[in-house]
Amino acid sequence: MAGAVPRLSDDPALCAARDALTARPLTALFDDDATRAQRYQCAGAGIDLHYAKQRVDDDAIAALVAFAARCGLHDRIRGLFHGETVNSTEGRAALHMALRATPGEVWLAQGERVDEAILTTRDRFLQFAEEVRAGRIRAADGGAFTEVVNIGIGGSDFGPRMVCAALAPMTDGPRVQFIANVDAAEREQVLAGLDPARTLVIVTSKTFRTQETMANAHSVRRWLAEALGETAVSQHFAAVSTAIEAAAEFGIADDRVFGFWDWVGGRYSLWSAVGLPIALALGRAAFEQLLAGAHAMDDHFRCAPAEHNVPVMMGLLAVWNRNLLGAQSLVVAPYAQRLQRFIGWLQQLEMESNGKGVRLDGAPVPEATTAALWGDVGTNAQHAFFQMLHQGPDTHPVDFILPIRADHDDHEQQRLLIANCLAQSAALMHGRSVAQVRSALEAQGMTPETADRAAVHRHLPGNRPSSTILLERLDAWHLGALLACYEHRTFVQSVLWGINAFDQWGVELGKRLAGNVDRALRGEQAAGLDAETDLLIQRVLNSAG
Ligand code: F6P
């Protein structure tokens, strides 16, 4: 029960395990247990989690697993997969796993069968994608579509944009580009050099009323109609939405509107018709591989015991670092250039899901919830913020993500990439003591006094935790498994904090106030704004002359 969720930071077994570890640095844990690296790993659906460099021992893990059991994690996972109303503030299920279903499976959302509708809709949008790719669905002038522009934001952008980038070498369809920002600079950049006659536009919005998306959609519609005439619009536009009527009102033909369901959260939606840009770029087979990898991870998550369950262990380590060790943030460092956009997707997934301060029962969460999540690809990140990770006063745990095999032939540089990834986690753990630095400097000929002064600046404290997540390669199947793994990790944390991972009420106020400010900027009355916001509005108006 939600009301019975205990506090991690008060749990006697967790606190005792944390206190016992205080005097035992990571290096000592390795020294004391020759089997540590072997034992502190688990694998599922092609994703290997190595967590021996996390500051845990057997007691900590046992206490975390016991805590999860007391929170009813097993039943909560079952409830999630059974389509129960896990999103209680919106009265909905959260059944994104059903979008990865294979024919013959039965899926219920709040007691209603949904599997047939899922398969029918999936078939419809994948068929549409194939027809466009084959040039059978044509532009108004009878030619093929060679360009696709997806207009959407948040969950209607991050997922498809990230997957298209991650699997770019497998692209064999039209070029797919994305417009999200209400800053028209992005739209201008995408449309510059685009031939409207060859361009298919997809408007992706769960609600079909998101300000940024609708502003961009109307602008792009004008751009297209001015070039090709109003009659061309219906042939050049498609929509993905749960608001079928609003899409029709926009002028999109029924057979070009692909629906999904209110039990699919925006940030969990890339597996639905929101993935249409992926299918257009990569084709049906690749999209199905993506789903299959995610489905394999779903099975692993549902069935594997906690200690062998990758998303469960990742969730447990996350709350350990956050609530017992006091980490303020999690750094995610994929050693794969093609995963650069993974971090943006993950930020929305984690922080829109778990950035909450109220429990399911309405009581305040009595401790910290999500850590701030940030990062960049290795090795670039090593030349940016890794200095802080190694020597800054705060500890920021790191998830290193490493696809082992590359899809290019430059084996030497792939080896260098891997070397850097593995070296960084080792460096974070080992650090370098003042004595080690001093003797190295003296060996280079420095006087003891100078070496002393230099060593304090050059020493690295070490004992900084990280996990290494390996996948064989960055193909559609493994990517699907990796994404589903982080989705489930997010859910695990929410269960341990007793919060609803599937609503996002915090984003509403800003949206409403933006409307108010916009009215003021247009010279209309806008009540209820504070003195500084009023002043800033005046400053902007004066600048605009
Ligand atoms: O950022 C808030 C949010 O509601 C997200 O949850 C969602 O992914 C995004 O806006 C876009 O919403 P829509 O798909 O309805 O345009």
Boltz pocket constraint, residues with backbone or C-beta under 6 A from the ligand:
constraints:
  - pocket:
      binder: B
      contacts: [[A, 153], [A, 154], [A, 155], [A, 156], [A, 204], [A, 205], [A, 206], [A, 207], [A, 208], [A, 209], [A, 210], [A, 213], [A, 266], [A, 267], [A, 352], [A, 504], [A, 507]]
      max_distance: 6.0
